[in-house]
Structures are given as structure tokens and as C-alpha cells.
Amino acid sequence: MLTSIAGKSVIVTGGSKGIGRGIAKVFAAQGARVMIAARGAESGAAAVAEIESAGGTAAFCATDVADWASVQSMVETTMATFGGVDILCANAGIFPQIKLIDMAPEDWDTVMNVNLKSTFLCVKACIPAFEAAGKGRVVVTSSITGPVTGFPGWAHYGASKSGQLGFLKTAAMELARYNTTINAVMPGNIFTEGLQDLGQEYLDTMATSIPLKRLGAVEDIGNAALFFASDEAGYITGQQIVVDGGQILPESLEAIDEI
């Protein structure tokens, strides 16, 4: 158990569904006070209720992570509710599948705003809270798609996820003056509502291409984020960890058959 998490104030963007909801649950189970920041009030309330029913502490803040005023309000609400911000999990993201030939400039901009611009906005907004507290933690949810792999229809998504890793390298240096670390978790195929929408055939195909022969659980990403956010990881910054069941390791499908 990472005892340093107990009592900490945590913002999880996109925390009402999927990986974000898993991250929120993992932090709450370790005694953190979790602010779930998302657009959907109904799903946000359901996530809060789930955490509270398990004995945890959570609240919801309606947030558009691509809008500066909304992000500032998110931080102010968290400060007022929990007395500070200790940890930011910049997790919010979208992944509409559109091939380049069909992709409008507006499609590109939307993904960049929600996935990449939001990372900058959320980190910037939290800096005063980290400075006041004398330390802070930022955990970014990136992806293997973009930095390591590619998939047709996700050029904009992959670019945004690669951009997050580029951002955190310099951000790690700049945040050091506030005794704040920033690191990224790079999920592979994790079983979420969004992935379900891609169909059972996709899910089955992906599972067979992973050495561990299964899709990841949202808690797998939450546990990695939990470590990066802990005092125990206080000397790690500007780094990323792949959590993918070994998906990026085989050089071909034939290699999987040899396992």
C-alpha cells in the first residue's frame, strides 16, 4: 500500500468513464479525496456514488478541459472542496476513428484540443496550488498509439498522444522548481466502454495479439498512476511507462504463435 496517497486531494479529468473512472476508484480506495472532472453530470454523479458506496470520498465538477475558464473553475472548486490540489491526473481524451481522407480540419482540432491542449491547460491551472503546497504530482494518460504504434483512423489521436510526451519532458524541468513531478502512463488496449464500441471482433483480435492474452483492466492503469503520484516515486519525473500486457513486444503475429 502506498500510504502517502491517503488524504491527498486528486483531480481526475475524464474521471466519469473508462480509464479515468478506474483511476478515480483506485485513488479513492487508497484514501485520496477525488474530484471527478468531466462533461457529463449524470455519469459523473454515478462515478461519485460508486466511490462513496465503497467508503471513499469523491465529488464532481462539470468541466470542459479544452476551455481555460472551465479548467480554472475546476481547480478553484477542488481547492474550495478539499482545501488544495495535491495530484492532477490529466486523463481526459477522445479517440474518434476517422481516416485522413475523410478527416476535416475541425476533426483534427477537436482531438488536439481535448487531448493535448487540455493537458497544458490543466497543468498550468494547478501550478499555483502546487506552489502553495510545496509539492505536487501530475500523471498524464498518454497511449502506445502514436508514440509507439499506429492504427488507421487515429492519426489525430496518435499525434495528440505523442504531443503529450513531448510536453512532459520540458514541463518536468519547469515544474521542478515547485517540487512537482510529471510522468505519463501509456495504456495499450484497456477494456472500457469506448473500446466496447469498436465491436467484439476488434476486442477478440486485440486480445490474441497481446502476449498476456487479455485486454487490460482500468485498474491496471490506475495502479500505475497511483505509483507515479506517490511520495515513493518522488525522484521520478519526465518519464513514461507502458502498460499493455506486452502488446508492443512481438515483431509479428507469428511471434505470438510461438508463445
ZAKE-302588 format. One record per residue (C-alpha): residue number from 1; z, y negated, x negated. Coordinates in steps of 0.2 Angstrom, whole numbers, plus 5000, padded with zeros to 4 digits. Layout:
<sites>
<site pos="NUM" pz="Z" py="Y" px="X"/>
...
</sites>
This chain:
<sites>
<site pos="1" pz="5000" py="5000" px="5000"/>
<site pos="2" pz="4995" py="4983" px="4994"/>
<site pos="3" pz="5012" py="4974" px="4998"/>
<site pos="4" pz="5005" py="4957" px="4993"/>
<site pos="5" pz="4995" py="4956" px="5009"/>
<site pos="6" pz="5010" py="4956" px="5021"/>
<site pos="7" pz="5012" py="4939" px="5029"/>
<site pos="8" pz="4996" py="4931" px="5022"/>
<site pos="9" pz="4985" py="4921" px="5033"/>
<site pos="10" pz="4967" py="4928" px="5034"/>
<site pos="11" pz="4951" py="4921" px="5041"/>
<site pos="12" pz="4938" py="4934" px="5045"/>
<site pos="13" pz="4922" py="4927" px="5051"/>
<site pos="14" pz="4911" py="4938" px="5062"/>
<site pos="15" pz="4928" py="4947" px="5065"/>
<site pos="16" pz="4925" py="4952" px="5083"/>
<site pos="17" pz="4912" py="4966" px="5080"/>
<site pos="18" pz="4906" py="4978" px="5067"/>
<site pos="19" pz="4912" py="4977" px="5049"/>
<site pos="20" pz="4921" py="4961" px="5052"/>
<site pos="21" pz="4932" py="4969" px="5066"/>
<site pos="22" pz="4935" py="4983" px="5054"/>
<site pos="23" pz="4941" py="4971" px="5040"/>
<site pos="24" pz="4952" py="4962" px="5053"/>
<site pos="25" pz="4960" py="4978" px="5058"/>
<site pos="26" pz="4963" py="4984" px="5040"/>
<site pos="27" pz="4971" py="4967" px="5035"/>
<site pos="28" pz="4982" py="4967" px="5051"/>
<site pos="29" pz="4988" py="4984" px="5048"/>
<site pos="30" pz="4995" py="4978" px="5031"/>
<site pos="31" pz="5004" py="4964" px="5039"/>
<site pos="32" pz="4992" py="4950" px="5037"/>
<site pos="33" pz="4990" py="4937" px="5051"/>
<site pos="34" pz="4972" py="4937" px="5055"/>
<site pos="35" pz="4961" py="4923" px="5063"/>
<site pos="36" pz="4946" py="4931" px="5070"/>
<site pos="37" pz="4932" py="4918" px="5069"/>
<site pos="38" pz="4916" py="4922" px="5080"/>
<site pos="39" pz="4905" py="4915" px="5093"/>
<site pos="40" pz="4909" py="4927" px="5107"/>
<site pos="41" pz="4925" py="4924" px="5116"/>
<site pos="42" pz="4925" py="4940" px="5126"/>
<site pos="43" pz="4923" py="4951" px="5110"/>
<site pos="44" pz="4935" py="4940" px="5101"/>
<site pos="45" pz="4948" py="4942" px="5114"/>
<site pos="46" pz="4946" py="4961" px="5114"/>
<site pos="47" pz="4947" py="4962" px="5095"/>
<site pos="48" pz="4964" py="4952" px="5096"/>
<site pos="49" pz="4970" py="4963" px="5109"/>
<site pos="50" pz="4966" py="4979" px="5099"/>
<site pos="51" pz="4976" py="4972" px="5084"/>
<site pos="52" pz="4991" py="4966" px="5094"/>
<site pos="53" pz="4992" py="4983" px="5103"/>
<site pos="54" pz="4993" py="4991" px="5086"/>
<site pos="55" pz="5008" py="4979" px="5082"/>
<site pos="56" pz="4998" py="4967" px="5072"/>
<site pos="57" pz="4996" py="4948" px="5073"/>
<site pos="58" pz="4979" py="4940" px="5077"/>
<site pos="59" pz="4971" py="4925" px="5085"/>
<site pos="60" pz="4954" py="4920" px="5090"/>
<site pos="61" pz="4944" py="4904" px="5086"/>
<site pos="62" pz="4927" py="4901" px="5093"/>
<site pos="63" pz="4916" py="4897" px="5078"/>
<site pos="64" pz="4898" py="4893" px="5073"/>
<site pos="65" pz="4899" py="4897" px="5055"/>
<site pos="66" pz="4882" py="4888" px="5052"/>
<site pos="67" pz="4889" py="4872" px="5058"/>
<site pos="68" pz="4900" py="4861" px="5047"/>
<site pos="69" pz="4911" py="4853" px="5060"/>
<site pos="70" pz="4914" py="4870" px="5068"/>
<site pos="71" pz="4919" py="4878" px="5052"/>
<site pos="72" pz="4931" py="4863" px="5048"/>
<site pos="73" pz="4939" py="4866" px="5065"/>
<site pos="74" pz="4941" py="4884" px="5061"/>
<site pos="75" pz="4951" py="4880" px="5046"/>
<site pos="76" pz="4961" py="4867" px="5055"/>
<site pos="77" pz="4965" py="4879" px="5069"/>
<site pos="78" pz="4970" py="4893" px="5057"/>
<site pos="79" pz="4982" py="4880" px="5047"/>
<site pos="80" pz="4990" py="4875" px="5064"/>
<site pos="81" pz="4992" py="4893" px="5070"/>
<site pos="82" pz="4998" py="4902" px="5054"/>
<site pos="83" pz="5003" py="4887" px="5043"/>
<site pos="84" pz="4990" py="4889" px="5030"/>
<site pos="85" pz="4975" py="4899" px="5024"/>
<site pos="86" pz="4978" py="4912" px="5010"/>
<site pos="87" pz="4962" py="4923" px="5011"/>
<site pos="88" pz="4944" py="4920" px="5018"/>
<site pos="89" pz="4933" py="4935" px="5022"/>
<site pos="90" pz="4916" py="4927" px="5023"/>
<site pos="91" pz="4909" py="4941" px="5033"/>
<site pos="92" pz="4898" py="4934" px="5047"/>
<site pos="93" pz="4880" py="4939" px="5047"/>
<site pos="94" pz="4864" py="4944" px="5057"/>
<site pos="95" pz="4850" py="4956" px="5052"/>
<site pos="96" pz="4836" py="4954" px="5065"/>
<site pos="97" pz="4821" py="4965" px="5059"/>
<site pos="98" pz="4805" py="4956" px="5058"/>
<site pos="99" pz="4791" py="4959" px="5046"/>
<site pos="100" pz="4784" py="4945" px="5036"/>
<site pos="101" pz="4768" py="4944" px="5045"/>
<site pos="102" pz="4777" py="4941" px="5062"/>
<site pos="103" pz="4791" py="4931" px="5054"/>
<site pos="104" pz="4792" py="4912" px="5060"/>
<site pos="105" pz="4799" py="4899" px="5048"/>
<site pos="106" pz="4813" py="4897" px="5061"/>
<site pos="107" pz="4817" py="4915" px="5060"/>
<site pos="108" pz="4820" py="4913" px="5041"/>
<site pos="109" pz="4830" py="4898" px="5043"/>
<site pos="110" pz="4841" py="4906" px="5056"/>
<site pos="111" pz="4846" py="4920" px="5045"/>
<site pos="112" pz="4848" py="4909" px="5030"/>
<site pos="113" pz="4860" py="4898" px="5040"/>
<site pos="114" pz="4871" py="4911" px="5047"/>
<site pos="115" pz="4871" py="4922" px="5032"/>
<site pos="116" pz="4870" py="4911" px="5017"/>
<site pos="117" pz="4874" py="4893" px="5021"/>
<site pos="118" pz="4889" py="4899" px="5031"/>
<site pos="119" pz="4896" py="4906" px="5015"/>
<site pos="120" pz="4895" py="4890" px="5007"/>
<site pos="121" pz="4902" py="4880" px="5022"/>
<site pos="122" pz="4917" py="4892" px="5024"/>
<site pos="123" pz="4922" py="4892" px="5006"/>
<site pos="124" pz="4921" py="4873" px="5005"/>
<site pos="125" pz="4931" py="4871" px="5020"/>
<site pos="126" pz="4945" py="4882" px="5013"/>
<site pos="127" pz="4947" py="4874" px="4996"/>
<site pos="128" pz="4960" py="4861" px="5002"/>
<site pos="129" pz="4971" py="4875" px="5009"/>
<site pos="130" pz="4969" py="4885" px="4993"/>
<site pos="131" pz="4973" py="4870" px="4983"/>
<site pos="132" pz="4989" py="4866" px="4993"/>
<site pos="133" pz="4995" py="4884" px="4992"/>
<site pos="134" pz="4992" py="4885" px="4974"/>
<site pos="135" pz="4980" py="4900" px="4975"/>
<site pos="136" pz="4968" py="4909" px="4986"/>
<site pos="137" pz="4956" py="4923" px="4989"/>
<site pos="138" pz="4938" py="4924" px="4995"/>
<site pos="139" pz="4929" py="4940" px="4999"/>
<site pos="140" pz="4911" py="4939" px="5004"/>
<site pos="141" pz="4902" py="4953" px="5013"/>
<site pos="142" pz="4885" py="4955" px="5005"/>
<site pos="143" pz="4874" py="4971" px="5005"/>
<site pos="144" pz="4865" py="4983" px="4995"/>
<site pos="145" pz="4849" py="4977" px="5004"/>
<site pos="146" pz="4842" py="4963" px="4994"/>
<site pos="147" pz="4852" py="4964" px="4978"/>
<site pos="148" pz="4848" py="4982" px="4975"/>
<site pos="149" pz="4837" py="4989" px="4989"/>
<site pos="150" pz="4824" py="4983" px="5001"/>
<site pos="151" pz="4818" py="4988" px="5019"/>
<site pos="152" pz="4803" py="4982" px="5029"/>
<site pos="153" pz="4808" py="4969" px="5041"/>
<site pos="154" pz="4823" py="4962" px="5031"/>
<site pos="155" pz="4815" py="4951" px="5018"/>
<site pos="156" pz="4825" py="4936" px="5025"/>
<site pos="157" pz="4841" py="4946" px="5026"/>
<site pos="158" pz="4839" py="4953" px="5009"/>
<site pos="159" pz="4836" py="4936" px="5002"/>
<site pos="160" pz="4852" py="4929" px="5010"/>
<site pos="161" pz="4862" py="4943" px="5003"/>
<site pos="162" pz="4856" py="4941" px="4986"/>
<site pos="163" pz="4859" py="4922" px="4988"/>
<site pos="164" pz="4877" py="4926" px="4991"/>
<site pos="165" pz="4879" py="4935" px="4975"/>
<site pos="166" pz="4871" py="4920" px="4966"/>
<site pos="167" pz="4883" py="4908" px="4974"/>
<site pos="168" pz="4898" py="4918" px="4970"/>
<site pos="169" pz="4895" py="4918" px="4951"/>
<site pos="170" pz="4896" py="4899" px="4950"/>
<site pos="171" pz="4909" py="4897" px="4964"/>
<site pos="172" pz="4920" py="4909" px="4954"/>
<site pos="173" pz="4921" py="4896" px="4940"/>
<site pos="174" pz="4923" py="4881" px="4951"/>
<site pos="175" pz="4937" py="4890" px="4961"/>
<site pos="176" pz="4947" py="4895" px="4946"/>
<site pos="177" pz="4954" py="4878" px="4945"/>
<site pos="178" pz="4963" py="4881" px="4962"/>
<site pos="179" pz="4969" py="4898" px="4956"/>
<site pos="180" pz="4957" py="4906" px="4968"/>
<site pos="181" pz="4946" py="4921" px="4966"/>
<site pos="182" pz="4930" py="4926" px="4974"/>
<site pos="183" pz="4922" py="4943" px="4975"/>
<site pos="184" pz="4909" py="4952" px="4985"/>
<site pos="185" pz="4909" py="4969" px="4994"/>
<site pos="186" pz="4891" py="4976" px="4996"/>
<site pos="187" pz="4890" py="4989" px="5010"/>
<site pos="188" pz="4877" py="5002" px="5012"/>
<site pos="189" pz="4874" py="5010" px="5029"/>
<site pos="190" pz="4890" py="5007" px="5039"/>
<site pos="191" pz="4892" py="5014" px="5057"/>
<site pos="192" pz="4893" py="4999" px="5068"/>
<site pos="193" pz="4887" py="4993" px="5085"/>
<site pos="194" pz="4872" py="4984" px="5076"/>
<site pos="195" pz="4867" py="5000" px="5067"/>
<site pos="196" pz="4868" py="5010" px="5083"/>
<site pos="197" pz="4854" py="4998" px="5090"/>
<site pos="198" pz="4842" py="5004" px="5077"/>
<site pos="199" pz="4842" py="5022" px="5085"/>
<site pos="200" pz="4849" py="5039" px="5082"/>
<site pos="201" pz="4833" py="5044" px="5072"/>
<site pos="202" pz="4837" py="5030" px="5060"/>
<site pos="203" pz="4855" py="5035" px="5059"/>
<site pos="204" pz="4851" py="5053" px="5055"/>
<site pos="205" pz="4838" py="5049" px="5042"/>
<site pos="206" pz="4850" py="5037" px="5033"/>
<site pos="207" pz="4864" py="5050" px="5033"/>
<site pos="208" pz="4853" py="5063" px="5025"/>
<site pos="209" pz="4848" py="5051" px="5011"/>
<site pos="210" pz="4867" py="5047" px="5006"/>
<site pos="211" pz="4875" py="5059" px="4994"/>
<site pos="212" pz="4891" py="5060" px="5004"/>
<site pos="213" pz="4880" py="5065" px="5019"/>
<site pos="214" pz="4888" py="5052" px="5031"/>
<site pos="215" pz="4887" py="5034" px="5036"/>
<site pos="216" pz="4902" py="5023" px="5030"/>
<site pos="217" pz="4916" py="5018" px="5042"/>
<site pos="218" pz="4920" py="4999" px="5044"/>
<site pos="219" pz="4937" py="5003" px="5037"/>
<site pos="220" pz="4929" py="5008" px="5021"/>
<site pos="221" pz="4923" py="4990" px="5019"/>
<site pos="222" pz="4940" py="4983" px="5025"/>
<site pos="223" pz="4949" py="4993" px="5011"/>
<site pos="224" pz="4938" py="4986" px="4998"/>
<site pos="225" pz="4940" py="4969" px="5004"/>
<site pos="226" pz="4959" py="4972" px="5005"/>
<site pos="227" pz="4959" py="4976" px="4987"/>
<site pos="228" pz="4950" py="4960" px="4981"/>
<site pos="229" pz="4961" py="4950" px="4992"/>
<site pos="230" pz="4977" py="4957" px="4985"/>
<site pos="231" pz="4988" py="4950" px="4971"/>
<site pos="232" pz="4985" py="4966" px="4962"/>
<site pos="233" pz="4966" py="4960" px="4960"/>
<site pos="234" pz="4971" py="4943" px="4954"/>
<site pos="235" pz="4962" py="4945" px="4937"/>
<site pos="236" pz="4945" py="4949" px="4945"/>
<site pos="237" pz="4933" py="4936" px="4950"/>
<site pos="238" pz="4914" py="4933" px="4952"/>
<site pos="239" pz="4912" py="4952" px="4954"/>
<site pos="240" pz="4904" py="4964" px="4967"/>
<site pos="241" pz="4907" py="4982" px="4972"/>
<site pos="242" pz="4895" py="4993" px="4980"/>
<site pos="243" pz="4902" py="5004" px="4995"/>
<site pos="244" pz="4888" py="5015" px="5000"/>
<site pos="245" pz="4893" py="5033" px="4998"/>
<site pos="246" pz="4882" py="5034" px="4983"/>
<site pos="247" pz="4866" py="5029" px="4993"/>
<site pos="248" pz="4858" py="5019" px="4979"/>
<site pos="249" pz="4861" py="5033" px="4966"/>
<site pos="250" pz="4847" py="5045" px="4969"/>
<site pos="251" pz="4830" py="5041" px="4961"/>
<site pos="252" pz="4821" py="5051" px="4975"/>
<site pos="253" pz="4824" py="5061" px="4991"/>
<site pos="254" pz="4821" py="5076" px="4980"/>
<site pos="255" pz="4837" py="5072" px="4971"/>
<site pos="256" pz="4846" py="5073" px="4987"/>
<site pos="257" pz="4839" py="5091" px="4990"/>
<site pos="258" pz="4846" py="5096" px="4973"/>
<site pos="259" pz="4864" py="5092" px="4978"/>
</sites>
